[in-house]
């Protein structure tokens, strides 16, 4: 039986993910209409992570010391402001600023809600709790992507962003008024910021943590660079697939994520985190390579489902693995470090892969991503898993 605060966080996350995914099908296309520079189009996606690179770790340390609730509320307020700026953007720099604020606020919410969730559940049940949480989150993403693609065909792109603003405002109100989240907020008053930072730093002495951080970076490098930026442009500009159909492909990918987050959480509790993560990387590598071999909408739908499943498998198991290889009282700092590496990948990926796409074309760009994922799978094999507590 899940506690009340769990459901408050789930519903807020559901609305937040839906708001984020409304623009998934057209964001790089809208950015290209504002400015045709490949670098600036890449920055629109990268801005989501740019502002978070230097703030995730301090935020995690603050969450360890002073609690999760205030940072969750602050994050949703910043996300609301960022989405509103996107809704009034008439030049690409305003769009970049709005995406930066939106991404930073979203990071604060998901970092602190994840830390609180790990505080609520023992490790033997953590995979299922996180998997269910993320599965419901991504139902919002599943609904948002095709809905946003459809709305973009009958509304201005900016109007779709305004609808996103309203959805995030609903999440803000839910968390702000949640008494149960306030009551279960965790504060470790004996944790100093310096010790929390030191215990979470990557190093060869902390190989397990370091490997998880590297995987977080590479996973987001490929997801933001390929799936979030190059892939929609490839479908639209080279294959002539319309924006509303791209939204359906993105949505089908999200179906795969939903199925994987729910099932892989349970399986990772039973058979371990490493096998699930390695399986996810292998499946994603095959999916990305196969994208270069197909040309029909139906084929992309089917393959999107498989790629989404692989991404969901990695997402749940990797984050639960982090919770088990990090010291419990420094968990907020570890999640902050994990998300910093994720943000670095998200910032670098769109720029790197857009430059590669403009220079070499789509197929070599996808192959580079495949190699990066296979290297991740090899690294995970060397992690030592810890015994899960009942």
MODAKA-V83318 format. One record per residue. RES is the residue in one letter. D_LAST is the distance of its C-alpha to the last C-alpha in Angstrom with 1 decimal. Layout:
# MODAKA-V83318
res=RES d_last=D_LAST
res=RES d_last=D_LAST
This chain:
# MODAKA-V83318
res=X d_last=15.8
res=X d_last=16.5
res=X d_last=18.3
res=X d_last=22.0
res=X d_last=21.9
res=X d_last=19.9
res=X d_last=22.9
res=X d_last=25.4
res=X d_last=24.1
res=X d_last=24.0
res=X d_last=27.6
res=X d_last=28.9
res=X d_last=27.5
res=X d_last=29.0
res=X d_last=32.4
res=X d_last=32.2
res=X d_last=31.4
res=X d_last=34.2
res=X d_last=36.6
res=X d_last=35.8
res=X d_last=36.4
res=X d_last=39.7
res=X d_last=41.5
res=X d_last=39.7
res=X d_last=42.6
res=X d_last=45.4
res=X d_last=44.3
res=X d_last=45.9
res=X d_last=48.8
res=X d_last=49.5
res=X d_last=49.2
res=X d_last=51.7
res=X d_last=54.1
res=X d_last=54.0
res=X d_last=54.5
res=X d_last=54.9
res=X d_last=53.8
res=X d_last=50.9
res=X d_last=49.6
res=X d_last=49.5
res=X d_last=47.9
res=X d_last=45.2
res=X d_last=44.9
res=X d_last=44.3
res=X d_last=41.0
res=X d_last=40.3
res=X d_last=41.0
res=X d_last=37.8
res=X d_last=36.1
res=X d_last=39.0
res=X d_last=38.5
res=X d_last=34.7
res=X d_last=35.0
res=X d_last=36.0
res=X d_last=34.0
res=X d_last=30.4
res=X d_last=29.6
res=X d_last=31.4
res=X d_last=29.8
res=X d_last=26.3
res=X d_last=27.3
res=X d_last=28.9
res=X d_last=25.8
res=X d_last=23.8
res=X d_last=26.6
res=X d_last=27.9
res=X d_last=25.3
res=X d_last=24.9
res=X d_last=27.1
res=X d_last=30.6
res=X d_last=29.9
res=X d_last=28.8
res=X d_last=32.0
res=X d_last=34.1
res=X d_last=32.8
res=X d_last=33.8
res=X d_last=37.1
res=X d_last=37.9
res=X d_last=36.9
res=X d_last=39.3
res=X d_last=42.1
res=X d_last=41.6
res=X d_last=41.7
res=X d_last=44.9
res=X d_last=46.5
res=X d_last=45.9
res=X d_last=47.6
res=X d_last=50.8
res=X d_last=50.9
res=X d_last=54.4
res=X d_last=53.9
res=X d_last=51.2
res=X d_last=50.6
res=X d_last=49.6
res=X d_last=47.2
res=X d_last=45.7
res=X d_last=45.3
res=X d_last=43.8
res=X d_last=41.2
res=X d_last=40.4
res=X d_last=39.8
res=X d_last=37.9
res=X d_last=35.6
res=X d_last=35.0
res=X d_last=34.1
res=X d_last=31.8
res=X d_last=30.0
res=X d_last=29.5
res=X d_last=28.0
res=X d_last=25.5
res=X d_last=24.5
res=X d_last=23.9
res=X d_last=22.3
res=X d_last=19.8
res=X d_last=19.0
res=X d_last=18.6
res=X d_last=16.4
res=X d_last=14.0
res=X d_last=14.3
res=X d_last=13.4
res=X d_last=10.1
res=X d_last=6.7
res=X d_last=6.9
res=X d_last=5.3
res=X d_last=7.9
res=X d_last=10.3
res=X d_last=12.5
res=X d_last=13.4
res=X d_last=14.1
res=X d_last=16.2
res=X d_last=17.8
res=X d_last=18.9
res=X d_last=20.2
res=X d_last=22.1
res=X d_last=23.4
res=X d_last=25.0
res=X d_last=26.3
res=X d_last=28.0
res=X d_last=29.6
res=X d_last=31.6
res=X d_last=32.5
res=X d_last=33.5
res=X d_last=35.7
res=X d_last=37.1
res=X d_last=38.4
res=X d_last=40.8
res=X d_last=41.8
res=X d_last=42.6
res=X d_last=44.5
res=X d_last=46.5
res=X d_last=47.2
res=X d_last=48.5
res=X d_last=51.2
res=X d_last=52.5
res=X d_last=51.7
res=X d_last=52.1
res=X d_last=49.2
res=X d_last=49.3
res=X d_last=49.0
res=X d_last=45.7
res=X d_last=44.4
res=X d_last=45.5
res=X d_last=43.5
res=X d_last=40.4
res=X d_last=41.3
res=X d_last=41.2
res=X d_last=37.8
res=X d_last=36.3
res=X d_last=38.1
res=X d_last=36.2
res=X d_last=32.9
res=X d_last=34.2
res=X d_last=35.2
res=X d_last=31.8
res=X d_last=29.9
res=X d_last=32.7
res=X d_last=32.8
res=X d_last=29.0
res=X d_last=28.4
res=X d_last=24.7
res=X d_last=24.2
res=X d_last=26.4
res=X d_last=24.4
res=X d_last=21.0
res=X d_last=22.6
res=X d_last=21.0
res=X d_last=23.6
res=X d_last=23.1
res=X d_last=26.5
res=X d_last=26.1
res=X d_last=25.7
res=X d_last=29.0
res=X d_last=30.0
res=X d_last=31.2
res=X d_last=28.1
res=X d_last=25.9
res=X d_last=28.4
res=X d_last=28.7
res=X d_last=24.9
res=X d_last=24.8
res=X d_last=28.0
res=X d_last=28.2
res=X d_last=29.5
res=X d_last=29.5
res=X d_last=27.5
res=X d_last=24.7
res=X d_last=25.1
res=X d_last=21.7
res=X d_last=22.4
res=X d_last=26.0
res=X d_last=25.4
res=X d_last=23.3
res=X d_last=26.1
res=X d_last=28.8
res=X d_last=27.1
res=X d_last=26.9
res=X d_last=30.7
res=X d_last=31.8
res=X d_last=29.9
res=X d_last=31.6
res=X d_last=34.9
res=X d_last=35.2
res=X d_last=33.9
res=X d_last=36.2
res=X d_last=39.1
res=X d_last=39.3
res=X d_last=37.5
res=X d_last=38.5
res=X d_last=42.0
res=X d_last=43.7
res=X d_last=42.5
res=X d_last=44.1
res=X d_last=47.2
res=X d_last=47.4
res=X d_last=47.1
res=X d_last=49.6
res=X d_last=52.2
res=X d_last=52.3
res=X d_last=51.4
res=X d_last=52.8
res=X d_last=49.8
res=X d_last=50.1
res=X d_last=47.7
res=X d_last=46.7
res=X d_last=45.8
res=X d_last=43.9
res=X d_last=41.8
res=X d_last=41.0
res=X d_last=39.9
res=X d_last=37.7
res=X d_last=36.3
res=X d_last=35.7
res=X d_last=33.8
res=X d_last=31.6
res=X d_last=31.0
res=X d_last=29.5
res=X d_last=27.3
res=X d_last=26.1
res=X d_last=25.3
res=X d_last=23.6
res=X d_last=21.3
res=X d_last=20.0
res=X d_last=19.8
res=X d_last=18.7
res=X d_last=15.7
res=X d_last=14.4
res=X d_last=15.7
res=X d_last=14.4
res=X d_last=10.7
res=X d_last=12.1
res=X d_last=14.7
res=X d_last=14.2
res=X d_last=16.0
res=X d_last=19.1
res=X d_last=20.5
res=X d_last=20.4
res=X d_last=22.1
res=X d_last=24.7
res=X d_last=25.4
res=X d_last=26.0
res=X d_last=28.4
res=X d_last=30.3
res=X d_last=30.8
res=X d_last=31.9
res=X d_last=34.3
res=X d_last=35.9
res=X d_last=36.1
res=X d_last=37.9
res=X d_last=40.3
res=X d_last=41.1
res=X d_last=42.1
res=X d_last=45.1
res=X d_last=46.2
res=X d_last=46.4
res=X d_last=48.7
res=X d_last=48.2
res=X d_last=46.3
res=X d_last=44.6
res=X d_last=43.4
res=X d_last=41.9
res=X d_last=40.1
res=X d_last=38.5
res=X d_last=37.7
res=X d_last=36.3
res=X d_last=33.7
res=X d_last=32.6
res=X d_last=32.6
res=X d_last=30.6
res=X d_last=27.9
res=X d_last=27.8
res=X d_last=27.5
res=X d_last=24.7
res=X d_last=22.7
res=X d_last=23.2
res=X d_last=22.7
res=X d_last=19.2
res=X d_last=17.7
res=X d_last=19.7
res=X d_last=18.6
res=X d_last=14.9
res=X d_last=15.7
res=X d_last=17.6
res=X d_last=14.8
res=X d_last=12.9
res=X d_last=16.2
res=X d_last=17.6
res=X d_last=17.2
res=X d_last=15.4
res=X d_last=18.5
res=X d_last=20.7
res=X d_last=18.9
res=X d_last=21.9
res=X d_last=24.2
res=X d_last=22.4
res=X d_last=22.4
res=X d_last=26.1
res=X d_last=26.9
res=X d_last=25.2
res=X d_last=27.3
res=X d_last=30.3
res=X d_last=30.3
res=X d_last=29.8
res=X d_last=32.8
res=X d_last=34.9
res=X d_last=34.4
res=X d_last=35.2
res=X d_last=38.3
res=X d_last=39.5
res=X d_last=38.9
res=X d_last=41.4
res=X d_last=44.1
res=X d_last=43.6
res=X d_last=43.4
res=X d_last=46.2
res=X d_last=48.5
res=X d_last=47.6
res=X d_last=48.2
res=X d_last=51.6
res=X d_last=52.6
res=X d_last=51.4
res=X d_last=50.6
res=X d_last=47.6
res=X d_last=47.0
res=X d_last=46.7
res=X d_last=44.5
res=X d_last=42.0
res=X d_last=42.1
res=X d_last=41.4
res=X d_last=38.2
res=X d_last=37.2
res=X d_last=37.6
res=X d_last=35.4
res=X d_last=32.6
res=X d_last=32.9
res=X d_last=32.8
res=X d_last=29.5
res=X d_last=28.0
res=X d_last=29.4
res=X d_last=27.8
res=X d_last=24.3
res=X d_last=24.6
res=X d_last=24.8
res=X d_last=21.5
res=X d_last=19.0
res=X d_last=15.4
res=X d_last=12.7
res=X d_last=9.5
res=X d_last=6.6
res=X d_last=3.8
res=X d_last=0.0
